[in-house]
Amino acid sequence: MATTTISSNQTVTAAAGATATYNFASGSSGATLVLDLVEGKKSTITITGSIGTSYKNILKLISSSSAAIDTSDSYVTTSGTPSPVVNFNVNTQTTTINIYDSQKYLLATITLSGDPFNVVENYTQFGTQNGVTTYQTSLAKIGFTTSNGAVSVCYLAGSLVRTPSGSKCIEEMEVGDTLLAYEGGVEKARRVVWVGRAHCNVRRELHGDEAGYPIRILKSAISDGVPFKDMLITPEHCLFFDGKFIPARMLVNGRSIFYDTSIISYDYYHIETEDHSVITVDGVLTESYLDTGNRPTFQEIGSVVTLGFGGAKSRSWASDAAAPLDTSRNYAEPLFRELETRAIGAGFELRQEPQALTYDTDLHLVVESGAIVRKLRSEGNRIMFMIPPGVSAVRLISNTSRPCDVRGPFVDDRRYFGVCVGKIEMFEKSVVKKITDHLTTEKMDGWNVIEGGNDRWTTGDAILPLSERHPNACGILTVEVTHAGPYAIRDEVSENLLLKA
């Protein structure tokens, strides 16, 4: 895999989902590596270089998707050990940092070796002193703009919160109010310590769970009178069933629970109690706010009570939640099927057509010049391409799909899969050479993780270095596709999840 060198005053951007190596040139100053973090597109980045402590180079973390990215100490681990401040000497060891979002989804793995930089922008700070580099996760929050795209775990205006004196609209709740929380089978009074509001403008080009569309749960979708009116919440908002929380997006059935694509701009709200609580909204058991690091995205409403506010330290599902979060298929699918069966039996209208699928991979190559190479022919699952002279690497381009789209929302896997590639051979000048980099090299741009065996999935755009070639000779590249598809057909209707009129 090629290494990109970053020189003084140069800025290089690592695209979301990239697998790449970057080297800060010796003695460089003012060099910047911008790392884009997007949910569902894990980046694997290696950073090398030895520039000394008297220079200033920057690693800048951004999110082009405007997703809620959280690198607070609850979700960042350095060499497997979470801590607000972690010290390590990168001159003598290689250190790995994993960056997760607020739902514990892995966004990036960064491997550091040498002393490549001493400043990281956007609330993450690296510093070097006496040969020791410090990763300070207490400042590690990558802010996101809620005006576009995915939003936090929240309620829309008009949601009715159960209180001792009756239901109260979420937008009218104030710090110091009392609500009723469900605990051990009984209701208990809880004091509201924080109220927040933010705004979302939907990004219609994205998948429903990423675009920011709210989820509408129709009246009586869960049981008779539950909810007692239509409920509008954001996709990551959790509902409470059988002692566990589950994100609403995993229960979308297109009938009684669906993305309401008629709403493309809205305010959303949340309320926090001193401890994370199971509360009742619109007659549904759901959750109060759990600060996993995204509080800065909200505008605070009214005064703030410090007690129970969480302070500078974010909380986590593992240690602070009122009940476990379960996104496993074993838990989610039976619940999904139960609600789907109820919706069909109750006559709820089908508002979202089933996803159209295809098994056509549309596998082709792109060479370094940008030219497209279509298949020459295929024999079974072996596809052959004519490779022009002088080409040292190609990209395998194909259709992609996410398991959550083609298997069902109850599958909590939003990674992108292209084709699963087995044997690769290059025939040139009567010689056959085997190419095995994709089976042996862990970090390769556009390839999913190695899972063992004799094949590996691409992400739909995977780099493939070719073996040493004869000058001025054409070659035949044979790619074995062991598994592929199905893929969602994304036309104007399915892509935007338009509802029936």
C-alpha positions in Angstrom: 0.0 0.0 0.0 1.4 3.4 -1.0 2.4 6.0 1.6 1.4 9.6 1.1 4.0 12.1 2.4 2.8 15.3 3.9 5.3 18.2 3.7 5.4 21.6 5.4 2.3 23.7 4.9 0.6 21.0 2.9 -3.0 19.8 3.7 -4.1 16.3 2.8 -7.6 14.8 3.4 -8.2 11.2 4.2 -11.6 10.3 2.9 -14.2 8.5 5.1 -13.7 4.8 5.0 -10.1 5.1 3.7 -7.3 2.6 4.6 -4.1 4.5 4.1 -0.7 5.5 5.4 0.5 9.0 5.8 4.0 10.2 6.6 4.8 13.6 8.0 8.1 14.6 6.3 11.1 15.0 8.5 11.4 18.5 9.8 7.9 19.5 8.5 5.9 22.3 10.0 2.4 23.5 9.3 1.5 20.1 7.6 -2.1 19.0 8.1 -3.9 15.7 7.8 -7.7 16.0 7.7 -9.5 12.8 8.7 -13.2 12.6 7.7 -15.3 10.5 10.1 -18.6 9.2 8.8 -20.8 6.6 10.5 -20.8 3.3 8.6 -17.4 4.0 6.9 -14.6 2.9 9.2 -11.3 4.5 8.4 -8.0 2.7 9.1 -5.2 5.2 9.2 -1.5 4.8 9.9 0.5 7.9 10.7 4.3 7.9 10.7 7.1 10.4 10.8 9.7 12.0 13.1 9.6 15.8 13.0 10.7 16.8 16.5 9.0 18.8 19.2 9.8 22.3 17.9 7.5 22.0 14.9 3.7 22.3 14.6 1.8 19.8 12.5 -1.9 19.1 12.7 -4.3 16.2 12.6 -7.8 17.6 12.0 -10.9 15.5 12.6 -14.1 16.5 10.7 -17.4 14.8 9.8 -18.7 15.6 6.3 -21.9 13.7 7.2 -22.7 15.9 10.2 -23.3 12.8 12.2 -23.2 12.7 15.9 -19.6 11.8 16.5 -18.4 11.4 20.1 -14.8 10.7 21.1 -15.4 11.3 24.8 -13.5 9.1 27.3 -16.4 6.7 27.5 -15.8 5.6 23.9 -12.2 6.2 23.1 -9.6 3.6 24.0 -5.9 3.8 23.7 -4.2 0.5 23.5 -7.4 -1.0 25.0 -7.4 1.1 28.2 -9.9 3.9 28.5 -8.8 6.9 30.5 -9.3 10.7 30.5 -5.5 11.2 29.9 -3.3 8.5 28.4 0.4 9.0 28.1 2.6 7.0 25.6 6.0 7.4 24.0 5.5 7.1 20.3 9.2 7.2 19.7 9.6 3.7 21.2 6.2 2.1 20.5 3.3 1.9 18.1 0.0 3.1 19.6 -3.5 2.5 18.3 -6.5 4.7 19.0 -10.0 3.7 18.2 -12.6 6.5 17.7 -16.3 5.7 18.2 -19.5 7.6 17.8 -22.1 8.1 20.6 -23.7 4.7 19.8 -20.4 2.9 20.1 -20.0 2.4 16.4 -16.3 2.3 15.4 -15.5 5.2 13.1 -11.7 5.0 12.8 -8.6 3.2 13.9 -5.5 5.4 14.0 -2.1 3.8 14.4 0.7 6.2 15.4 4.4 5.5 15.1 7.3 8.0 15.4 6.5 11.6 16.4 4.4 12.9 13.4 2.5 15.8 14.9 1.8 17.7 18.1 -1.6 19.4 17.5 -5.0 17.8 16.8 -7.8 20.2 16.0 -11.5 19.9 16.9 -11.4 19.3 20.6 -8.8 16.5 20.4 -5.4 17.5 21.6 -2.0 15.7 21.2 1.0 17.3 22.8 4.7 16.2 23.1 6.8 16.9 26.1 10.0 15.2 27.1 9.5 12.6 24.5 6.1 11.6 25.7 3.0 12.2 23.7 -0.3 12.8 25.5 -3.7 11.9 24.2 -6.2 13.9 26.2 -9.7 12.4 25.7 -11.4 14.7 28.2 -11.3 17.3 25.4 -12.0 14.8 22.6 -15.4 15.8 21.3 -15.8 16.3 17.6 -18.7 18.7 17.4 -21.4 18.2 14.7 -23.9 20.5 13.1 -27.4 19.3 13.7 -28.8 21.6 11.1 -28.0 18.9 8.5 -28.3 15.1 8.6 -28.4 12.7 11.5 -29.5 13.9 14.9 -29.3 12.9 18.4 -31.7 10.7 20.5 -34.7 13.0 20.8 -38.4 13.8 20.7 -40.2 16.1 18.3 -42.5 18.9 19.4 -45.9 17.7 20.7 -44.5 14.7 22.4 -46.4 14.3 25.7 -44.4 13.4 28.8 -46.1 11.7 31.8 -45.9 13.7 35.0 -47.6 13.5 38.4 -50.1 16.1 37.3 -50.8 14.6 33.8 -49.2 14.9 30.4 -47.0 17.8 29.4 -45.6 18.7 26.0 -41.9 18.1 25.7 -41.3 21.7 24.5 -43.0 23.1 27.6 -40.8 21.1 30.1 -38.6 23.1 32.3 -35.6 22.5 34.6 -37.1 21.7 38.1 -40.2 20.0 36.7 -41.1 16.5 37.9 -41.9 13.6 35.7 -42.7 9.9 36.4 -40.1 7.3 35.7 -40.7 3.5 35.5 -38.5 1.5 37.9 -38.9 -2.0 39.2 -42.5 -2.2 37.9 -43.6 1.0 39.7 -43.6 4.7 38.9 -41.3 7.1 40.8 -40.9 10.8 40.7 -37.8 12.2 39.0 -36.7 15.8 38.8 -35.7 17.3 35.4 -32.2 18.8 35.6 -31.6 19.8 32.0 -33.7 20.6 28.9 -32.2 20.9 25.4 -33.4 21.9 22.0 -31.8 21.6 18.5 -32.8 21.8 14.9 -32.5 19.4 11.9 -32.6 19.9 8.2 -32.9 16.5 6.5 -30.3 15.4 4.0 -32.6 13.5 1.5 -29.7 11.9 -0.5 -28.8 9.7 2.5 -30.3 6.5 3.8 -33.3 6.9 6.1 -31.4 6.2 9.2 -28.7 8.7 8.3 -30.7 11.4 6.6 -32.3 12.8 9.7 -35.9 11.9 8.9 -37.9 11.4 12.1 -39.6 8.1 12.8 -43.4 8.1 13.1 -44.9 5.4 15.4 -48.6 5.3 14.6 -51.2 5.2 17.4 -51.7 1.7 18.7 -48.6 0.4 16.8 -47.3 -1.4 19.9 -50.5 -2.4 21.5 -54.0 -1.1 21.9 -53.6 2.5 22.9 -49.8 2.4 22.9 -48.9 5.0 21.8 -52.1 6.8 22.5 -51.3 9.2 19.6 -48.8 9.2 16.8 -45.3 9.5 18.2 -42.4 11.3 16.5 -38.8 10.5 17.5 -35.4 10.4 16.0 -34.0 7.1 14.6 -31.5 6.5 17.4 -34.0 7.1 20.2 -34.5 4.0 22.3 -37.8 2.3 23.3 -38.1 0.0 26.3 -39.2 -3.6 25.9 -38.8 -6.5 28.2 -36.2 -4.8 30.4 -34.0 -3.5 27.6 -33.6 -0.5 25.3 -33.6 -0.8 21.5 -33.2 2.0 18.9 -36.4 2.9 17.1 -34.6 2.5 13.7 -34.4 -1.3 14.3 -38.2 -1.6 14.4 -39.1 0.3 11.2 -41.6 -1.9 9.3 -43.0 0.5 6.7 -46.5 0.2 8.1 -47.0 1.2 11.7 -43.4 2.4 12.2 -41.8 4.3 9.4 -39.6 7.3 8.4 -41.8 10.3 7.9 -40.3 11.8 4.8 -42.9 14.6 4.7 -40.9 16.2 7.5 -37.7 17.7 6.2 -37.0 20.4 8.8 -37.9 20.4 12.5 -36.9 21.2 16.1 -36.2 18.3 18.5 -36.0 18.2 22.3 -34.7 16.2 25.1 -34.9 16.2 28.9 -32.5 14.8 31.5 -33.2 13.5 35.0 -30.6 13.1 37.7 -30.1 9.5 36.7 -31.0 8.0 33.3 -34.6 6.9 33.5 -37.2 4.9 31.8 -40.0 7.4 31.2 -43.4 7.4 29.5 -43.9 9.6 26.4 -47.1 9.4 24.3 -47.9 6.3 26.4 -44.7 4.5 25.3 -41.9 3.4 27.7 -38.8 5.2 26.4 -35.7 7.0 27.8 -34.7 10.3 29.3 -31.5 11.9 28.0 -28.2 10.1 28.6 -25.2 12.4 28.0 -22.8 10.4 25.9 -21.0 13.5 24.8 -23.4 15.3 22.5 -24.7 17.9 24.9 -23.0 20.8 23.1 -25.2 20.2 20.1 -28.3 21.4 22.0 -29.4 24.9 23.0 -30.1 24.8 26.7 -33.6 25.9 27.6 -34.0 27.9 30.8 -31.7 27.6 33.8 -29.4 24.6 34.3 -29.3 22.6 37.5 -25.7 21.3 38.1 -26.7 18.4 40.3 -27.0 15.3 38.1 -26.0 17.4 35.0 -23.0 15.1 34.4 -20.4 17.9 34.4 -17.6 17.7 32.0 -17.5 13.9 32.0 -19.8 12.1 29.6 -21.7 9.0 30.6 -21.9 5.6 28.9 -24.5 3.0 28.2 -22.4 0.4 29.9 -22.2 2.1 33.3 -24.9 4.7 33.5 -28.0 3.5 31.6 -31.3 2.7 33.4 -31.4 -0.6 31.4 -29.1 -2.4 29.0 -29.0 -1.4 25.3 -29.5 -4.5 23.2 -29.0 -4.3 19.4 -28.4 -8.0 18.8 -30.5 -9.7 16.1 -31.6 -12.4 18.6 -33.4 -9.7 20.6 -34.4 -7.3 17.8 -35.8 -9.6 15.1 -38.5 -11.3 17.2 -39.6 -7.9 18.4 -39.6 -6.5 14.9 -41.6 -9.5 13.6 -44.2 -9.2 16.5 -44.8 -5.5 15.7 -44.9 -6.2 11.9 -47.4 -9.0 12.3 -49.5 -6.7 14.5 -49.4 -4.0 11.9 -50.5 -6.4 9.1 -53.3 -7.9 11.2 -54.5 -4.5 12.3 -54.7 -3.3 8.7 -52.0 -0.6 8.8 -51.4 0.7 5.3 -48.1 -0.2 3.6 -46.4 3.2 3.4 -43.0 2.1 2.2 -42.6 -0.5 -0.5 -40.3 -3.4 0.2 -36.7 -2.6 -1.0 -36.1 -3.7 -4.5 -33.0 -5.9 -4.7 -30.6 -7.1 -7.4 -27.7 -9.5 -7.5 -25.9 -7.7 -10.3 -22.5 -6.7 -8.9 -21.7 -4.3 -11.8 -18.0 -5.2 -11.0 -15.5 -3.2 -13.0 -12.1 -1.7 -12.6 -10.7 1.8 -12.6 -7.1 2.3 -13.4 -4.7 5.0 -12.2 -5.6 7.3 -15.1 -9.3 7.2 -14.1 -10.2 5.0 -17.2 -12.8 2.3 -16.6 -12.1 -1.3 -17.5 -15.1 -3.5 -18.1 -15.0 -7.3 -17.9 -13.5 -9.2 -20.8 -15.5 -12.3 -20.1 -16.5 -14.5 -17.1 -16.3 -18.2 -16.4 -18.5 -19.2 -13.4 -17.5 -17.0 -10.6 -14.2 -15.9 -12.2 -14.3 -12.6 -14.0 -11.5 -11.6 -16.4 -10.3 -8.1 -17.3 -7.7 -6.9 -19.9 -5.1 -4.7 -18.1 -3.3 -2.1 -20.2 0.5 -1.8 -20.0 2.0 0.4 -17.3 -0.9 -0.1 -14.9 0.5 -0.9 -11.4 -2.8 -0.8 -9.4 -6.5 -0.9 -10.0 -9.6 -0.2 -8.0 -12.4 -2.9 -7.8 -15.7 -1.0 -8.1 -19.0 -2.6 -7.6 -22.5 -2.1 -6.2 -22.7 -2.0 -2.5 -25.2 -2.8 0.2 -25.6 -2.7 3.9 -27.0 -5.7 5.9 -29.5 -3.5 7.6 -31.0 -2.5 4.3 -31.2 -5.9 2.5 -31.7 -8.2 5.5 -33.8 -6.0 7.7 -33.5 -3.1 10.1 -33.2 -5.6 12.9 -29.7 -6.3 11.7 -27.5 -3.7 13.4 -24.8 -3.7 10.7 -24.5 -0.6 8.7 -21.2 -1.4 7.0 -21.0 -1.3 3.3 -20.2 -4.5 1.4 -19.3 -4.8 -2.3 -18.1 -8.2 -3.4 -16.3 -11.0 -1.6 -13.0 -11.7 -3.4 -11.1 -15.0 -3.3 -8.3 -15.9 -5.7 -6.8 -13.2 -7.9 -4.4 -14.1 -10.7 -2.5 -12.0 -13.4 -1.7 -13.8 -16.7 1.0 -12.0 -18.6 3.7 -13.2 -21.1 2.6 -16.8 -20.6 3.2 -16.5 -16.8 0.5 -16.7 -14.2 1.1 -14.8 -11.0 -1.0 -15.1 -7.9 -2.0 -11.9 -6.1 -2.7 -12.4 -2.4 -2.3 -8.9 -0.8 -6.0 -8.7 -0.1 -5.8 -11.9 2.0 -2.6 -11.1 3.9 -2.5 -7.3 4.3 -4.7 -6.1 7.1 -4.9 -2.5 6.2 -5.9 -1.9 2.5 -8.0 0.9 1.2 -11.5 -0.2 0.4 -11.4 -3.6 2.0 -13.4 -4.7 5.0 -11.6 -6.5 7.9 -10.0 -9.9 7.2 -12.3 -12.5 8.8 -10.2 -15.5 8.0 -10.6 -18.0 5.2 -9.7 -17.6 1.6 -11.7 -14.5 0.7 -12.4 -10.9 1.8 -15.2 -8.4 1.2 -14.6 -5.0 -0.4 -16.5 -1.9 0.6 -17.4 -1.3 -3.1 -14.2 0.7 -4.0 -11.1 -1.3 -3.2 -7.5 -0.7 -4.2 -5.6 -3.7 -5.6 -1.8 -3.4 -6.2 -0.7 -5.6 -9.1 2.4 -7.7 -9.0 5.5 -6.7 -10.9 4.7 -6.4 -14.5 6.4 -6.8 -17.8 7.0 -3.5 -19.6 4.7 -2.7 -22.6 2.7 -5.9 -22.0 -1.0 -6.3 -21.7 -2.3 -8.7 -19.0 -5.4 -10.6 -18.1 -6.5 -10.1 -14.5 -8.8 -12.9 -13.1 -10.9 -12.1 -10.0 -12.8 -14.8 -8.2 -16.1 -13.5 -6.6 -17.1 -16.0 -3.9 -20.1 -14.1 -2.6 -22.1 -11.0 -3.8 -25.3 -9.2 -3.1 -28.1 -8.8 -2.8 -27.9 -5.0 -3.4 -30.6 -2.4 -2.9 -31.7 -0.7 -6.0 -31.6 3.0 -5.2 -33.8 4.8 -7.6 -35.5 8.2 -6.9 -38.3 6.6 -4.9 -36.4 4.1 -2.8 -33.5 6.4 -2.2 -35.6 9.1 -0.6 -38.0 6.6 1.0 -41.0 8.5 -0.3 -44.3 7.7 1.3 -47.5 7.0 -0.5 -49.8 10.0 -0.8 
